[in-house]
Amino acid sequence: MGSPVSNTRTEIFLQYIEDTYLKQLLDTKNIILYTRYIDDILLINDTKCINSNTIHEYITQIYPNLQLNSKHANNNCINFLDLLIIRNPTNLEIDIYRKPTTTDITINFLSNHPTKHKIAAYRYHITRMQSLPLTTERQQSEWKTIQAMARNNNFPEKLITNLKTQMQQKNPPKTG
């Protein structure tokens, strides 16, 4: 909203904050991971060295007008964009996150739309399922969710299964 240069100014400002102030925290290894997509930031810190409240206070002191809406992990899980990140003692696991308000409504198969348009949502969901490093159980659960979504929108099960097979053959999973 607003001026066309707002996004550019915001990006320049955030890069300045990252390079000038956050780099120090990254260099000390107190922050294990810092990543940003536009204005959504994921920060994972070493809880033995620094707590999230200290980081929040540090950033607030840098620029008092900067408003941070911190979300802390709940049961070692946090959502970032459309991912659910699960913190285990030795690694991070990823799952697909859906907001509580998410519905399973897509263009109904019986509607008068081109087939390409009708299956676009399923292409997206299948691509996401196949491209994320999900555990076998999480991938199977996601596939059941996609199938249920298709059923609820009157898609023949065989159509969605064939679409998944075609997509797997076109982009086989990477091994190694």
Residue pairs with C-beta under 8 A, 6 or more apart in sequence:
10 39
14 36
14 39
17 59
17 62
17 63
17 66
18 34
18 36
21 58
21 59
21 62
22 31
22 34
22 59
25 31
25 50
25 55
25 58
26 34
28 49
29 46
29 49
30 45
30 46
30 49
30 50
31 43
31 44
31 45
31 46
31 50
31 55
32 44
32 45
32 46
33 42
33 43
33 44
34 41
34 42
34 43
34 44
35 41
35 42
36 42
37 81
40 80
40 81
42 78
42 80
42 85
43 52
43 55
44 87
44 92
45 51
45 52
45 55
52 70
52 72
56 68
56 70
59 66
59 68
60 66
60 68
71 78
71 79
72 78
73 87
76 86
76 87
76 88
77 84
77 85
77 86
77 87
78 84
78 85
78 87
79 85
79 97
80 97
81 97
82 96
82 97
82 98
82 128
83 94
83 95
83 96
83 97
83 132
84 94
84 95
84 96
84 97
85 92
85 93
85 94
86 92
86 93
86 94
86 95
93 135
93 138
94 132
94 133
94 134
95 134
95 138
96 128
96 129
96 132
96 134
96 138
96 142
104 145
104 148
104 149
104 152
104 153
105 152
105 153
106 118
106 121
106 122
106 149
106 153
107 113
107 117
107 118
107 120
107 121
107 153
108 118
108 153
108 154
109 118
109 153
109 154
109 155
109 156
109 159
110 154
111 118
118 155
119 159
119 163
122 146
122 149
122 150
122 155
122 160
122 163
123 163
123 167
125 142
125 146
125 149
126 146
126 163
126 164
126 167
127 167
129 139
129 142
129 143
129 146
130 167
130 168
130 171
130 173
131 171
134 142
143 164
146 160
147 157
147 160
150 157
150 159
150 160
151 157
